[in-house]
Amino acid sequence: MKSEIKTALILGIVIAIGIGITSIVFTTIEENIQTVNNFDDGNSVSKIDKSGFKKAPDLVGIAHYLNTTPEGLVKEIEGKVVLYDIWTYSCINCIRTLPYITAWDDKYADQGLLIVGIHSPEFEFEKVPENVQMSIEKHGINYPVVMDNDMETWKAFENRYWPRKYIADHEGYIRYDHIGEGGYQETEKIIQQLIKERSDALGIQTASASSLVDIEEFEHSLFRTPELYFGYYFAQNRNQLGSEEGFQPEKIVVYEESDKIELHKFYPIGTWQNHEDSMELISETGEIKLLYNAKEVNIVTANNAELEIYLDEEPLPIQYSGSDITSGNILNVSEPGLYNIISSEESASHVLEIKVKGKGFQIFTFTFG
């Protein structure tokens, strides 16, 4: 009997403790929901706990300032919602994001948003201010762009990707970041939210959030050839050069035509010098062949040359002609940067052949979409 009473008492105590704990848990959940609701409604900015957020680092090691000055940029950043866009101008993934970023600049600059382009170069020619300025004008960029030639600001953000967007609130806390393309609606909603927070904190009357920027997003092929690197340093641990001669660092190599072509590999023909970031044509003429799968093909090049483009051993058909093809199957390259040579509606496998006229022509990468 005593053991039964003891068991009953213990059971009662356990149930009581359980009820108490459950009550505390539900009370905590209700308080958290209330905090979230207040945050979402924008009624109580002071309740936002920012202890878990990092402050945006200072812009360090900047070689050049475009569309701004060092002193002017410091003043512009203070008290603004700041979107930091880490990009480089020959990166196709970066270029595809620019229509959205420039549209956000047009739409929200007067409401407290500042966009800062952090240009962190992948190749040496991207360190030249005139080249970056040309790209700024081409893409209609009016916001400040800083040239992070030594990648010091890149390191300060602990970044590893192109492109990457960080958004800091008006107090400098990084509240959002996004890697690569896409996520445009989500990103714009964050911009609207942080502008609202800023306005509430400063007691500024603002209009309610408007509709989002409507731009058709590029659709990637699900199965496509990866980026191909012509520089021996960039191509480390990548089995992308199909020619038997292989990479020979800083040497001039005569590449012979291969009997077979494998998918996702490139084959230079002629005399080329191997550089760490590119191959340079030493002979007057040369060729490049590859078997790829994609709906879009881009190349990153430098120095003057005329390129004849062939697809499956025929001159490039007009339905596959990229936006930078000047006439027929001819592409004339001059300024260092990215050129679109193939563009089609559907992804497919093709043999691409590029016949090059122009000693000194450099090719850095193929990129695909």
KOLFIMAR-294572 format. One record per residue (C-alpha): residue in one letter; x, y, z. Coordinates in steps of 0.02 Angstrom, whole numbers, m for minus. Layout:
N
+---+--------+--------+--------+
: r :     px :     py :     pz :
+---+--------+--------+--------+
: a :      X :      Y :      Z :
...
+---+--------+--------+--------+
// end
This chain:
369
+---+--------+--------+--------+
: r :     px :     py :     pz :
+---+--------+--------+--------+
: m :      0 :      0 :      0 :
: k :    141 :    122 :     47 :
: s :    228 :     85 :   m114 :
: e :     66 :    121 :   m211 :
: i :     42 :    287 :   m119 :
: k :    225 :    331 :   m149 :
: t :    208 :    291 :   m334 :
: a :     49 :    396 :   m348 :
: l :    133 :    544 :   m261 :
: i :    285 :    533 :   m376 :
: l :    171 :    520 :   m528 :
: g :     75 :    674 :   m472 :
: i :    234 :    775 :   m448 :
: v :    297 :    724 :   m622 :
: i :    131 :    775 :   m702 :
: a :    134 :    942 :   m611 :
: i :    313 :    976 :   m667 :
: g :    268 :    926 :   m844 :
: i :    120 :   1046 :   m847 :
: g :    230 :   1185 :   m781 :
: i :    364 :   1156 :   m913 :
: t :    233 :   1147 :  m1051 :
: s :    159 :   1311 :   m991 :
: i :    331 :   1394 :   m995 :
: v :    368 :   1326 :  m1169 :
: f :    203 :   1387 :  m1243 :
: t :    224 :   1556 :  m1158 :
: t :    398 :   1572 :  m1237 :
: i :    331 :   1521 :  m1408 :
: e :    192 :   1650 :  m1394 :
: e :    318 :   1785 :  m1347 :
: n :    429 :   1738 :  m1495 :
: i :    281 :   1740 :  m1614 :
: q :    232 :   1911 :  m1547 :
: t :    410 :   1975 :  m1576 :
: v :    410 :   1907 :  m1754 :
: n :    238 :   1982 :  m1787 :
: n :    296 :   2152 :  m1724 :
: f :    452 :   2137 :  m1833 :
: d :    354 :   2090 :  m1988 :
: d :    228 :   2229 :  m1962 :
: g :    367 :   2356 :  m1940 :
: n :    283 :   2422 :  m1783 :
: s :    428 :   2400 :  m1663 :
: v :    601 :   2413 :  m1740 :
: s :    679 :   2420 :  m1565 :
: k :    630 :   2238 :  m1535 :
: i :    743 :   2172 :  m1675 :
: d :    887 :   2079 :  m1594 :
: k :   1042 :   2113 :  m1700 :
: s :   1165 :   2024 :  m1586 :
: g :   1176 :   1880 :  m1711 :
: f :   1221 :   1991 :  m1859 :
: k :   1393 :   2048 :  m1914 :
: k :   1434 :   2226 :  m1961 :
: a :   1484 :   2256 :  m2142 :
: p :   1674 :   2273 :  m2152 :
: d :   1759 :   2431 :  m2212 :
: l :   1806 :   2442 :  m2395 :
: v :   1994 :   2414 :  m2390 :
: g :   2135 :   2407 :  m2516 :
: i :   2035 :   2498 :  m2649 :
: a :   2140 :   2540 :  m2803 :
: h :   2015 :   2652 :  m2894 :
: y :   1847 :   2735 :  m2862 :
: l :   1725 :   2750 :  m3008 :
: n :   1565 :   2855 :  m3002 :
: t :   1622 :   2917 :  m2829 :
: t :   1768 :   2975 :  m2722 :
: p :   1840 :   2898 :  m2563 :
: e :   1772 :   3039 :  m2454 :
: g :   1607 :   3048 :  m2545 :
: l :   1575 :   2861 :  m2529 :
: v :   1602 :   2863 :  m2340 :
: k :   1470 :   2999 :  m2324 :
: e :   1351 :   2908 :  m2442 :
: i :   1359 :   2744 :  m2345 :
: e :   1323 :   2821 :  m2175 :
: g :   1143 :   2790 :  m2123 :
: k :   1094 :   2704 :  m2286 :
: v :   1032 :   2530 :  m2327 :
: v :   1181 :   2467 :  m2428 :
: l :   1183 :   2328 :  m2557 :
: y :   1363 :   2272 :  m2585 :
: d :   1377 :   2183 :  m2753 :
: i :   1539 :   2084 :  m2773 :
: w :   1565 :   2059 :  m2959 :
: t :   1689 :   2063 :  m3102 :
: y :   1648 :   2125 :  m3275 :
: s :   1693 :   1973 :  m3382 :
: c :   1592 :   1854 :  m3271 :
: i :   1433 :   1803 :  m3364 :
: n :   1343 :   1760 :  m3201 :
: c :   1382 :   1935 :  m3137 :
: i :   1324 :   2017 :  m3298 :
: r :   1156 :   1927 :  m3290 :
: t :   1120 :   2006 :  m3120 :
: l :   1157 :   2185 :  m3175 :
: p :    985 :   2225 :  m3252 :
: y :    906 :   2190 :  m3083 :
: i :   1036 :   2286 :  m2983 :
: t :   1028 :   2440 :  m3095 :
: a :    837 :   2433 :  m3089 :
: w :    842 :   2430 :  m2898 :
: d :    959 :   2579 :  m2902 :
: d :    836 :   2676 :  m3009 :
: k :    689 :   2625 :  m2900 :
: y :    754 :   2641 :  m2722 :
: a :    902 :   2762 :  m2723 :
: d :    788 :   2906 :  m2669 :
: q :    714 :   2799 :  m2529 :
: g :    877 :   2765 :  m2437 :
: l :    959 :   2624 :  m2536 :
: l :   1141 :   2639 :  m2590 :
: i :   1217 :   2509 :  m2705 :
: v :   1406 :   2488 :  m2702 :
: g :   1485 :   2380 :  m2837 :
: i :   1642 :   2295 :  m2771 :
: h :   1739 :   2246 :  m2927 :
: s :   1854 :   2102 :  m2876 :
: p :   1946 :   2044 :  m3033 :
: e :   1976 :   1866 :  m3090 :
: f :   2098 :   1910 :  m3231 :
: e :   2237 :   2040 :  m3248 :
: f :   2149 :   2141 :  m3383 :
: e :   2004 :   2168 :  m3262 :
: k :   2119 :   2273 :  m3153 :
: v :   2128 :   2412 :  m3283 :
: p :   2013 :   2559 :  m3237 :
: e :   1974 :   2600 :  m3419 :
: n :   1911 :   2424 :  m3450 :
: v :   1797 :   2428 :  m3298 :
: q :   1737 :   2603 :  m3344 :
: m :   1690 :   2539 :  m3517 :
: s :   1585 :   2401 :  m3437 :
: i :   1503 :   2524 :  m3318 :
: e :   1447 :   2630 :  m3466 :
: k :   1392 :   2478 :  m3567 :
: h :   1278 :   2415 :  m3428 :
: g :   1213 :   2584 :  m3372 :
: i :   1288 :   2579 :  m3197 :
: n :   1267 :   2745 :  m3106 :
: y :   1303 :   2689 :  m2928 :
: p :   1479 :   2689 :  m2850 :
: v :   1600 :   2553 :  m2905 :
: v :   1762 :   2520 :  m2811 :
: m :   1905 :   2420 :  m2887 :
: d :   1963 :   2289 :  m2764 :
: n :   2115 :   2239 :  m2869 :
: d :   2209 :   2153 :  m2727 :
: m :   2052 :   2065 :  m2665 :
: e :   2070 :   2142 :  m2491 :
: t :   1887 :   2190 :  m2475 :
: w :   1840 :   2018 :  m2546 :
: k :   1939 :   1942 :  m2402 :
: a :   1865 :   2063 :  m2275 :
: f :   1691 :   1998 :  m2322 :
: e :   1761 :   1819 :  m2313 :
: n :   1691 :   1794 :  m2487 :
: r :   1727 :   1653 :  m2610 :
: y :   1604 :   1680 :  m2752 :
: w :   1559 :   1787 :  m2902 :
: p :   1431 :   1865 :  m2896 :
: r :   1379 :   1889 :  m2715 :
: k :   1261 :   2016 :  m2640 :
: y :   1266 :   2072 :  m2459 :
: i :   1135 :   2192 :  m2391 :
: a :   1172 :   2295 :  m2236 :
: d :   1038 :   2391 :  m2141 :
: h :   1051 :   2576 :  m2098 :
: e :   1153 :   2533 :  m1943 :
: g :   1278 :   2433 :  m2043 :
: y :   1225 :   2257 :  m1995 :
: i :   1228 :   2128 :  m2135 :
: r :   1050 :   2062 :  m2138 :
: y :   1054 :   1961 :  m2299 :
: d :   1172 :   1885 :  m2424 :
: h :   1146 :   1789 :  m2586 :
: i :   1270 :   1689 :  m2691 :
: g :   1257 :   1683 :  m2880 :
: e :   1112 :   1723 :  m2995 :
: g :    928 :   1712 :  m2949 :
: g :    834 :   1754 :  m2790 :
: y :    786 :   1923 :  m2861 :
: q :    612 :   1937 :  m2786 :
: e :    675 :   1881 :  m2616 :
: t :    817 :   2007 :  m2624 :
: e :    703 :   2150 :  m2673 :
: k :    583 :   2110 :  m2531 :
: i :    730 :   2123 :  m2409 :
: i :    775 :   2291 :  m2484 :
: q :    596 :   2352 :  m2458 :
: q :    594 :   2285 :  m2279 :
: l :    757 :   2369 :  m2231 :
: i :    706 :   2533 :  m2310 :
: k :    547 :   2526 :  m2205 :
: e :    649 :   2494 :  m2048 :
: r :    761 :   2642 :  m2088 :
: s :    613 :   2756 :  m2119 :
: d :    530 :   2704 :  m1956 :
: a :    692 :   2731 :  m1858 :
: l :    716 :   2905 :  m1934 :
: g :    532 :   2951 :  m1924 :
: i :    519 :   2970 :  m2112 :
: q :    352 :   2944 :  m2198 :
: t :    368 :   2822 :  m2344 :
: a :    248 :   2745 :  m2466 :
: s :    201 :   2562 :  m2439 :
: a :    305 :   2432 :  m2531 :
: s :    268 :   2435 :  m2717 :
: s :    269 :   2293 :  m2844 :
: l :    432 :   2207 :  m2882 :
: v :    546 :   2235 :  m3031 :
: d :    486 :   2125 :  m3175 :
: i :    630 :   2064 :  m3283 :
: e :    635 :   1895 :  m3370 :
: e :    762 :   1784 :  m3285 :
: f :    889 :   1683 :  m3385 :
: e :    849 :   1497 :  m3379 :
: h :   1002 :   1386 :  m3370 :
: s :   1015 :   1219 :  m3457 :
: l :   1000 :   1080 :  m3329 :
: f :   1141 :    982 :  m3411 :
: r :   1277 :   1095 :  m3478 :
: t :   1465 :   1098 :  m3502 :
: p :   1556 :   1175 :  m3353 :
: e :   1665 :   1329 :  m3370 :
: l :   1825 :   1286 :  m3464 :
: y :   1989 :   1370 :  m3414 :
: f :   2135 :   1399 :  m3535 :
: g :   2258 :   1456 :  m3401 :
: y :   2362 :   1318 :  m3322 :
: y :   2341 :   1392 :  m3147 :
: f :   2153 :   1410 :  m3160 :
: a :   2136 :   1237 :  m3237 :
: q :   2223 :   1148 :  m3092 :
: n :   2138 :    983 :  m3048 :
: r :   2019 :   1003 :  m3195 :
: n :   2031 :    877 :  m3337 :
: q :   1975 :   1001 :  m3471 :
: l :   2116 :   1011 :  m3599 :
: g :   2094 :    864 :  m3718 :
: s :   2254 :    884 :  m3821 :
: e :   2394 :    758 :  m3789 :
: e :   2521 :    899 :  m3771 :
: g :   2432 :    957 :  m3613 :
: f :   2472 :   1113 :  m3512 :
: q :   2656 :   1166 :  m3511 :
: p :   2674 :   1318 :  m3396 :
: e :   2745 :   1472 :  m3484 :
: k :   2805 :   1369 :  m3632 :
: i :   2762 :   1389 :  m3816 :
: v :   2678 :   1230 :  m3875 :
: v :   2630 :   1169 :  m4048 :
: y :   2461 :   1084 :  m4029 :
: e :   2415 :    956 :  m4161 :
: e :   2237 :    915 :  m4214 :
: s :   2166 :    770 :  m4113 :
: d :   2087 :    616 :  m4193 :
: k :   1941 :    618 :  m4071 :
: i :   1849 :    750 :  m3971 :
: e :   1776 :    715 :  m3799 :
: l :   1629 :    806 :  m3721 :
: h :   1671 :    952 :  m3604 :
: k :   1852 :    966 :  m3666 :
: f :   1937 :   1094 :  m3778 :
: y :   2071 :   1065 :  m3910 :
: p :   2185 :   1207 :  m3969 :
: i :   2270 :   1189 :  m4139 :
: g :   2424 :   1288 :  m4189 :
: t :   2561 :   1372 :  m4088 :
: w :   2504 :   1436 :  m3918 :
: q :   2595 :   1500 :  m3764 :
: n :   2532 :   1435 :  m3597 :
: h :   2501 :   1572 :  m3468 :
: e :   2432 :   1546 :  m3293 :
: d :   2266 :   1629 :  m3339 :
: s :   2255 :   1605 :  m3528 :
: m :   2329 :   1540 :  m3691 :
: e :   2406 :   1662 :  m3815 :
: l :   2413 :   1629 :  m4002 :
: i :   2594 :   1639 :  m4061 :
: s :   2565 :   1588 :  m4242 :
: e :   2470 :   1701 :  m4361 :
: t :   2322 :   1583 :  m4363 :
: g :   2255 :   1447 :  m4249 :
: e :   2100 :   1349 :  m4204 :
: i :   2002 :   1291 :  m4053 :
: k :   1881 :   1144 :  m4055 :
: l :   1764 :   1078 :  m3923 :
: l :   1613 :    967 :  m3901 :
: y :   1492 :   1053 :  m3783 :
: n :   1314 :   1039 :  m3719 :
: a :   1220 :   1202 :  m3684 :
: k :   1106 :   1330 :  m3765 :
: e :   1228 :   1475 :  m3741 :
: v :   1417 :   1490 :  m3765 :
: n :   1525 :   1638 :  m3712 :
: i :   1712 :   1668 :  m3723 :
: v :   1825 :   1784 :  m3625 :
: t :   1964 :   1854 :  m3735 :
: a :   2092 :   1993 :  m3753 :
: n :   2184 :   2075 :  m3899 :
: n :   2126 :   2102 :  m4078 :
: a :   2076 :   1955 :  m4186 :
: e :   1949 :   1895 :  m4313 :
: l :   1859 :   1735 :  m4265 :
: e :   1766 :   1624 :  m4388 :
: i :   1636 :   1518 :  m4300 :
: y :   1583 :   1346 :  m4361 :
: l :   1453 :   1230 :  m4288 :
: d :   1455 :   1046 :  m4334 :
: e :   1577 :   1086 :  m4476 :
: e :   1460 :   1216 :  m4553 :
: p :   1470 :   1407 :  m4542 :
: l :   1373 :   1465 :  m4389 :
: p :   1186 :   1461 :  m4434 :
: i :   1092 :   1622 :  m4399 :
: q :    974 :   1536 :  m4276 :
: y :   1126 :   1499 :  m4164 :
: s :   1208 :   1668 :  m4187 :
: g :   1260 :   1752 :  m4023 :
: s :   1231 :   1935 :  m3986 :
: d :   1412 :   1983 :  m4021 :
: i :   1425 :   1902 :  m4193 :
: t :   1448 :   2048 :  m4313 :
: s :   1404 :   1971 :  m4481 :
: g :   1377 :   1794 :  m4543 :
: n :   1490 :   1683 :  m4440 :
: i :   1620 :   1817 :  m4400 :
: l :   1662 :   1888 :  m4228 :
: n :   1787 :   2030 :  m4215 :
: v :   1861 :   2048 :  m4041 :
: s :   1956 :   2199 :  m3978 :
: e :   1918 :   2257 :  m3801 :
: p :   1962 :   2126 :  m3670 :
: g :   1805 :   2048 :  m3599 :
: l :   1663 :   1928 :  m3627 :
: y :   1583 :   1892 :  m3797 :
: n :   1425 :   1793 :  m3832 :
: i :   1451 :   1681 :  m3984 :
: i :   1312 :   1550 :  m3972 :
: s :   1132 :   1580 :  m3919 :
: s :    986 :   1462 :  m3950 :
: e :    818 :   1417 :  m3876 :
: e :    857 :   1236 :  m3834 :
: s :   1006 :   1151 :  m3755 :
: a :   1097 :   1027 :  m3868 :
: s :   1268 :    951 :  m3904 :
: h :   1371 :   1025 :  m4045 :
: v :   1550 :   1027 :  m4107 :
: l :   1609 :   1208 :  m4101 :
: e :   1759 :   1261 :  m4205 :
: i :   1838 :   1434 :  m4195 :
: k :   1965 :   1483 :  m4328 :
: v :   2072 :   1626 :  m4264 :
: k :   2164 :   1758 :  m4367 :
: g :   2272 :   1870 :  m4260 :
: k :   2439 :   1839 :  m4178 :
: g :   2434 :   1886 :  m3995 :
: f :   2251 :   1837 :  m3971 :
: q :   2220 :   1776 :  m3793 :
: i :   2080 :   1664 :  m3734 :
: f :   2041 :   1642 :  m3549 :
: t :   1880 :   1541 :  m3530 :
: f :   1727 :   1467 :  m3611 :
: t :   1567 :   1487 :  m3511 :
: f :   1400 :   1404 :  m3547 :
: g :   1216 :   1432 :  m3510 :
+---+--------+--------+--------+
// end
